[in-house]
Amino acid sequence: MGKIVEQYIEIAKKRNPGEPEFHQTIEEVLTSLEPVLEKHPEYVEAGLIERLIEPERGISFRVTWVDDNGKVQVNRGYRYQFNSALGPYKGGLRFASNVYPGIIKFLGFEQIFKNSLTGLSIGGGKGGSDFDPNGKSDAEVMRFCQSFMTELYRHIGPETDVPAGDIGVGAREIGYLYGQYKRLVNRFEGVLTGKGLSYGGLNGRTEATGFGIVFFARNMLKACGEDIKGKKVAISGFGNVTWGTAWKLNDLGAKVITISGPDGYILDEDGVSGEKVDYLLELRGSGKNICAPYAEKFPNAKFFPGEKPWGVKADLYIPCATQNEIRIDDAKAMVANGCKFLCEGANMPTTNEALTYLMDNGVTVGPSKAANAGGVACSAIEMSQNARKMPMQKEEVYAQLETIMNTIHDSAAAAAEEYGFGYNLVAGANIAGFLKVAEAMMAQGLV
Ligand code: 2IT
């Protein structure tokens, strides 16, 4: 690692102590940017990286609500507005018990590059709360969302900051958040994405992230002379992203052999397809152990309690659960099993150590900020639909999504090639995402 980059990582660590996930993404991104900074000393002079790793604004607020037993509950809410060089801050809200500033900052930082890669006019931001909607009643979730929005509404707006969902924030939460926003500002406007179809949501947004991941993976395989059709794919998770990924993989003739949940993983050699993919929808967001009921319903499937699916032999691995789910031992198991392709569905699912090991051992990796950008890309399309006040057809959305994912792949591949990395999509995505933001930041002066 070069001196300049090391120096920025030190700054980040000092300013954000105890936030390893944030340090991890900064280290991963900046390492790829070394040759770019060598070529563009003016970026260093303009303090561009130092500005990039410091959110433009971060808010933290108390969220008070009353549970069904009449007990007062207090949670913390966050919104980190990272970078608005390309457009309004854009990024999801995550509601999960492990949410703290380090998680929101890592997600917000990644979102800058991801959003830039889409080619659409969206800056980067992320928010959330340590509130866990799993196991809460609808009424409790509604009261929490209303209280959360009662503070957040003053910091967001269709031209300022447009949140969406992430882990723990789905259609139900977006609905309650939207209702409260509208009540407070007395305007019906596109301030959130991932809305229900009856009130401005985009046809196809729910499956967009998963579909986009598979389009990206198909490109990656094709560039290496392989076809996604007929491939055995191990995926993790059981949420929205997993569901969309499984659906599109089946569509394209690949075979999904695993899914996972809090209780372990399922190996289904017959393939997770047809009614089993529909069953994922039922399980989605249930917060319950999902493998045991799956194995009961489909007895040919094998249930491995407490384990992750990375030890199975597959042609392609797509982690769709959460950050750092692939660690060095998992990476070693994958390589030992002859793994050639990993396409990241979840945000930063691979530790830096595991990522380096995989790439050093000839695995082609599709990084999450490129591969899962289809979700936020369709969010930006939803923003444009809301501004035009004209609904779009699903086929139109799917076609745009596919084009965007192809373009992201090609621009990441081209950027990596240009800066001497060869076919390295991890470096290429960082560089291509960065260059556009850098150009806009340079043009906009020292702000
Ligand atoms: O990680 C992500 O890109 C998201 N959670 C979606 C963000 C968005 O604004 O649609």
Residues whose N, C-alpha, C, O or C-beta is under 5 A from the ligand:
A	BS01	2IT	K90 G91 G92 V162 P163 A164 G165 D166 N372 G375 V376 S379
